[in-house]
Every structure is written in structure tokens, then in C-alpha cells.
Amino acid sequence: MPWKDFYTTSDEIGIRDSEIVWPAGQQMALGLTVNLNPAGTGKGITAKDLACPTWHYGLNEGLERFLSLFRELGIRATFATPAVIAESYPDLIDGILADGHEIAAQGLYGEDPALLASGVEAEHMDRAAEVLTRVTGAAPKGWFALSRPDDRAATGCATDETIALLKTRGYTYFGNGLADDAPYYWVSDEQKGEALLALPYYYHFDDTFFLMFPREGTGLERPQALLNNWRAEFRAQYRRGRYFNLCVSPARSGWGHRFDNLATVLREAMAHPGVWAATGAEIAAHWQAKHPVETGLKLAPSIWQDYEDSLS
């Protein structure tokens, strides 16, 4: 069968609703990703990014509002963190960890590996792991390559090579996969059957693309559209018993009515019985126990057939 990169990395049939089981009989899993990458381009974080007033607001008032809300609702979030941010703001990282949240990796500078010279991605990955391990006291389990304001396709910046490097370095999951609305296995080598668990992400639930369009401060931000998306997708995933991920930044959703929208949707969600709001590492560990790669990954096609004159 033709390998469908960024569409499916298993067979043609996604996991059925009836096959998904969450801990203690919970109805669905809620993943909340907090993006701590202020970079505006794929080149990664610059001094200009760190000097931006909204970034400073986000790391102070915005982050504190986030943490207070998460404590109120009993939510454990995943903070996707470039290593340079963790090293520059260790006290903030300590506060995040003290509340039971997860620090996951988001590159050395939040950079796009496609813009790096050959071999540099592995070097940056190793340096990022060293910094995050030193700052947090534990090696990161998850890796994010979130899309940026200049990412026109909104797909992030990971490749099969990225996934292969993460797997050899002991990561347990990749945080922003695009191929399904439930966790799935991203295949980095079809012949060897090598794969890494990916957690779903979709830019329609990421505040980057609604609160900074076409650019910050123009008055064209669309917070109501984002709130509508969050509410509609939560209802759909709750009904089906699947997984829902929101991705927010304290520099964007930490402000006034934007924060009110985030607080509204999270309070509404957590008022539903059986919502498991856990970290990426917790969700990944549960999924790998219930749907291990040996049974959860199906490389042989179940529907697709090749014929002599087919284009595949």
C-alpha cells in the first residue's frame, strides 16, 4: 500500500470508540498542552522574542492565572518547553512541577529541524535533553514540535527522522501528531516496524491561530471562534469517549477575555463526569499499557489492495 505520511501510520481503520478504555472507567481523556515557546519563526527563539512585552506578561500574570485555574479544577497539564526557556527561568519551572504538571521538551530553541544542517537535529536534541534533565531533575518523556505563527500548513516541524531520533533516545511519546483523534503509533521505519506513540493535535484547538491572526494587535483576533471550536470538539469527543487536546500559551490566552474563554471551557468540561485531565506522559503510559505497539500497530493493510497497474 502507499504509505500515507501525516495521514495514517497504521492500517486504514482507526481505533473504534468501543475499543478505547480510560482509567477507572472514565469517559474520556483531556490533554492540555501549554506552549512555552515564544519563537515567531522556525529559526527558534531570539533575543527579540524574549524581549516582547506579551511574553513577559505571559510568564508572570498569564502563567499564574493558568496555574491557579488548573489547581481549582484539578487539571494536570503538559508544558511544552524549549530547553533555553527552562534554563532561563528555572524558578518558574520549579513552580510548574510543584503543582504536579509535566515538563516536556520542545527543542533546544523551539526551532524547525528542517532549517538545520544535516546531523544538527540530533545534536540539538541531546543538548535539549541534558538541559531539561538538569533543570527538572528528570529526563523528559515527551517531545513537541508545535506549529508556529509562520507555519502556513500548521503541521509543526517533525519528520520520520525526528521520530526515529526520539525513539532511540528513550522518549515515550510525541506530543502533536496529526493522523488521528486518538493516540496512535507514528511509524518511522515501516520495514523494521519501528514506531513511537503520538498524541493527537489539531491547530483548530490551538490559540496561536486564533489570537494572533494575521498578526498580534491588528484587532482581527478571533477568540469567539476558538471558544466555539473548543466547545464543539469537547462535546463530540466526550460523547464518543475519545481524546481531546487544547493547546494554549500564557502569552496569548492569559489576557482578559481570552483567559475568561479558557476558564469557561475548562470549567464546563470538568463539570462533566468522567473527564480524565492528565499529563501527556500519563496518557501515553495508559495507552501503551492498553494498546501496546505489538497489537495496536497494524502495518499490513486491511482494506487497501494493490493491483498490477496501480500507481502505488
Secondary structure, 3 states (H helix, E strand, C coil): CCCCCCCCCCCCCCCCHHHCCCHHHCCEEEEEEEECCCCCCCCCCCHHHHCCHHHHHHHHHHHHHHHHHHHHHCCCCEEEECHHHHHHCHHHHHHHHHCCCEEEECCCCCCCHHHCCCCHHHHHHHHHHHHHHHHHCCCCCEECCCCCCCCCCCCCCCCHHHHHHHHHCCCCEEEEECCCCCCEEEEEECCCCEEEEEEECCHHHECHHHHCCCCCCCCCCCHHHHHHHHHHHHHHHHHHCCEEEEEECHHHHCCHHHHHHHHHHHHHHHCCCCEEEECHHHHHHHHHHHCCHHHHCCCCCCCCCCCCCCCC
